[in-house]
Amino acid sequence: MNIWKIDPAHTDIAFSAKHMMVTTVRGKFDQVEGELQLDEQNPTNSRGEIRVVATSVSTGFEQRDQHLRSADFFDAANHPWIVAKVTGIEQKGDRYLVHTDVTIRGVTRPVTFEAEFLGVVKGMQGGRHAGLHLEGKVNREDWGLTWNMGLEAGGWLVGKEIKLDIDIAADAAAEEQSRAGAA
C-alpha cells in the first residue's frame, strides 16, 4: 500500500445548503491537506485522512464567510481544523461507499460518502497522480452547528442538510516516485 499526498491545488471540497428554503448557497474550502494509503489492487483496503482549514471557507460573500467562521458555526478560532478520517470502504458495483469519521468543532460523527475512483495517471513530470470523487449529505446540527433564524412566512433561514461534493487529487509520495524512477 502506497502513501499519497493530497494535492491542494487540484482538490475541491465544495458544499451547498438551502437558504430561506428556496435558494441554494454554495461554497468551498480553499485550504486542504492530507494523506491517502491507496491499495490499487484492492481499493477497499485503502485508508486516509483529509484536513480542512476551517477559516478557508469561501462562499463569495465575505460577511457570510465571517459568520460561518464564528462561534455560531465552525468556531474556527477554537477549532481550526475539520478532519475526515476513513474508517472503512465497501465496493458497490463500480463505485464505493467510503465510511469516515468527520470531526467538526471537536465533535466526531460517522459520515458515509458515495465515491468513484477515477484512476491513476502518469503526470507531466513523471510522477503518479490519483483522482477520486465523493458525494455525501450531512445534517449540520449533528456537529452542534445549530444557529438559525425563523422566517416570518414559516421555515428557517439556513437549511439543516448540507450536500458535499468533493474532488480529490493525490500525488504518490516522493519515496514511491524515486522507486518508480529506479525501476
C-alpha positions as CSV (number, residue, x, y, z in Angstrom):
1,M,0.0,0.0,0.0
2,N,1.5,3.3,-1.0
3,I,1.2,6.8,0.6
4,W,-0.2,9.6,-1.5
5,K,-0.3,13.3,-0.6
6,I,-3.4,15.4,-1.2
7,D,-2.7,17.9,-4.0
8,P,-4.4,21.1,-2.6
9,A,-4.2,22.9,-5.9
10,H,-6.4,20.3,-7.6
11,T,-8.6,19.2,-4.7
12,D,-12.0,20.8,-4.2
13,I,-14.1,20.5,-1.0
14,A,-17.5,22.0,-2.0
15,F,-20.8,22.3,-0.2
16,S,-24.3,23.6,-0.7
17,A,-27.2,24.4,1.6
18,K,-30.7,25.8,1.2
19,H,-31.1,29.5,2.1
20,M,-34.6,30.8,3.0
21,M,-35.9,27.4,1.9
22,V,-36.0,28.4,-1.8
23,T,-32.4,29.2,-2.9
24,T,-29.1,27.4,-2.7
25,V,-25.9,28.8,-1.3
26,R,-22.7,27.2,-2.5
27,G,-19.2,27.4,-1.1
28,K,-15.9,25.6,-0.7
29,F,-12.9,25.4,1.4
30,D,-9.7,26.8,-0.1
31,Q,-7.1,25.1,2.1
32,V,-6.9,21.3,2.4
33,E,-4.1,18.8,3.2
34,G,-3.9,15.1,4.0
35,E,-2.6,11.7,3.0
36,L,-4.1,8.6,1.5
37,Q,-2.9,5.0,1.8
38,L,-4.1,3.6,-1.5
39,D,-4.3,-0.1,-2.3
40,E,-4.6,-0.1,-6.0
41,Q,-5.1,-3.9,-6.2
42,N,-7.9,-3.8,-3.6
43,P,-9.3,-0.3,-3.0
44,T,-11.4,-1.5,-0.1
45,N,-8.2,-1.8,1.9
46,S,-7.3,1.9,1.4
47,R,-7.4,4.5,4.2
48,G,-6.7,8.2,4.6
49,E,-7.2,11.4,6.3
50,I,-8.2,14.8,4.9
51,R,-7.7,18.0,6.9
52,V,-9.5,21.2,6.0
53,V,-8.6,24.7,7.4
54,A,-11.9,26.0,8.8
55,T,-11.1,29.6,8.2
56,S,-10.7,28.9,4.5
57,V,-14.5,28.7,4.0
58,S,-15.5,30.7,1.0
59,T,-19.0,31.4,-0.4
60,G,-18.2,34.5,-2.4
61,F,-19.7,36.8,0.2
62,E,-17.3,37.9,2.9
63,Q,-19.9,38.8,5.5
64,R,-21.4,35.3,5.3
65,D,-17.9,33.8,5.4
66,Q,-17.1,35.6,8.6
67,H,-20.3,34.4,10.1
68,L,-19.5,30.8,9.1
69,R,-16.1,31.2,10.8
70,S,-17.7,32.5,14.0
71,A,-18.8,30.5,17.1
72,D,-22.3,30.4,15.5
73,F,-21.0,27.8,13.0
74,F,-17.4,26.5,12.7
75,D,-15.9,28.4,15.7
76,A,-12.7,28.4,13.7
77,A,-10.8,30.4,16.4
78,N,-11.1,27.4,18.8
79,H,-11.5,24.6,16.2
80,P,-9.2,25.4,13.3
81,W,-9.4,22.0,11.5
82,I,-12.2,20.0,10.0
83,V,-11.0,16.4,9.7
84,A,-12.3,13.4,7.9
85,K,-10.7,10.0,8.6
86,V,-11.5,6.9,6.5
87,T,-12.7,4.0,8.7
88,G,-13.8,1.6,6.0
89,I,-14.6,1.1,2.3
90,E,-17.2,-1.1,0.6
91,Q,-17.5,-1.8,-3.1
92,K,-20.9,-1.0,-4.5
93,G,-20.9,-2.0,-8.2
94,D,-18.3,0.1,-9.9
95,R,-18.4,2.7,-7.1
96,Y,-17.6,2.6,-3.4
97,L,-19.1,3.5,-0.1
98,V,-16.4,5.4,1.9
99,H,-17.1,5.4,5.7
100,T,-15.5,8.2,7.6
101,D,-15.3,9.8,11.0
102,V,-15.8,13.6,10.5
103,T,-14.7,15.9,13.3
104,I,-16.1,19.5,13.3
105,R,-15.9,21.7,16.4
106,G,-14.4,18.9,18.4
107,V,-17.4,16.6,17.7
108,T,-16.9,13.4,15.7
109,R,-19.7,11.7,13.8
110,P,-19.8,9.0,11.1
111,V,-20.4,10.0,7.5
112,T,-20.7,7.7,4.5
113,F,-19.8,9.1,1.1
114,E,-20.6,7.5,-2.3
115,A,-17.3,7.5,-4.2
116,E,-15.8,6.9,-7.6
117,F,-12.2,6.0,-8.0
118,L,-11.2,7.9,-11.2
119,G,-7.9,6.1,-11.7
120,V,-4.1,6.7,-11.7
121,V,-2.2,8.5,-14.4
122,K,1.4,9.4,-15.0
123,G,1.9,13.2,-14.7
124,M,3.8,15.6,-16.9
125,Q,6.8,15.4,-14.5
126,G,6.7,11.6,-14.4
127,G,5.0,11.3,-11.0
128,R,1.8,9.3,-10.5
129,H,-1.5,11.0,-9.7
130,A,-4.8,9.6,-8.5
131,G,-8.3,11.0,-8.6
132,L,-11.4,10.4,-6.6
133,H,-14.9,11.9,-6.5
134,L,-17.1,11.7,-3.4
135,E,-20.6,12.9,-2.7
136,G,-22.5,12.9,0.6
137,K,-25.1,14.7,2.8
138,V,-24.9,15.6,6.4
139,N,-27.1,17.3,9.0
140,R,-25.1,20.2,10.3
141,E,-26.8,20.1,13.6
142,D,-25.2,16.7,14.3
143,W,-22.0,18.7,15.0
144,G,-23.6,21.5,17.0
145,L,-23.9,23.9,14.1
146,T,-27.5,24.9,15.2
147,W,-27.6,28.6,14.6
148,N,-30.7,29.6,12.6
149,M,-33.4,32.2,12.3
150,G,-37.1,31.5,11.8
151,L,-38.7,33.1,8.8
152,E,-41.9,35.2,9.1
153,A,-43.6,33.1,6.5
154,G,-42.5,29.9,8.2
155,G,-39.4,27.7,7.9
156,W,-35.8,28.5,8.5
157,L,-33.1,30.8,7.1
158,V,-30.5,28.1,6.8
159,G,-31.2,24.5,5.8
160,K,-30.0,21.7,8.1
161,E,-29.0,19.4,5.2
162,I,-25.6,20.1,3.7
163,K,-24.6,18.5,0.4
164,L,-20.9,17.7,0.0
165,D,-19.2,17.4,-3.4
166,I,-15.5,16.5,-3.2
167,D,-12.9,16.0,-5.8
168,I,-9.6,14.7,-4.5
169,A,-6.3,14.7,-6.4
170,A,-3.4,13.0,-4.8
171,D,0.3,12.6,-5.7
172,A,2.3,9.5,-5.0
173,A,4.8,10.2,-2.2
174,A,8.4,11.0,-3.0
175,E,9.6,7.6,-1.9
176,E,7.4,5.9,-4.4
177,Q,8.4,8.3,-7.1
178,S,12.1,7.5,-6.6
179,R,11.4,3.7,-6.5
180,A,9.5,4.1,-9.8
181,G,12.3,6.0,-11.4
182,A,14.9,3.4,-10.3
183,A,12.9,0.6,-11.8
